[in-house]
Amino acid sequence: MLWGIAADLVLIVHLLFIIHGVFGGLLAFWRRWLIWIHLPAAVWAAAVVLMGWPCPLTPLEIYLRHMAGDAGYSGSFIEHYLISLIYPPGLTRPVQIALGLGVLGTNILVYGLLFQKSRKQR
């Protein structure tokens, strides 16, 4: 039971990290110092998706699910949990690249707006 709870916690952290990587730049409108927490997360999220690297949280979650006696799953976190909700089955490399570019584009837009706002305040 504890292994299953640990796997679920990793799943939640994984999802929160993805959300933070994509939209965390918006927090900088609230507190500027949060840029230094968000920027590395956004770069890592984009790099993992664009390069096709496995996220370290996926094997950890699968391991914990196996320890809990579950079958686990194959593929990545995105393939297992998000693609079936957002896209038709099957994550192709072009879709993966589009997702990575979406992360970069969203963050470039947010930081551009933040930069523009700070310039106006001066």
Helices and strands as residue ranges (DSSP letters): H 2-23, G 24-29, G 32-34, H 35-51, H 57-67, H 77-77, I 78-82, H 83-86, H 93-121
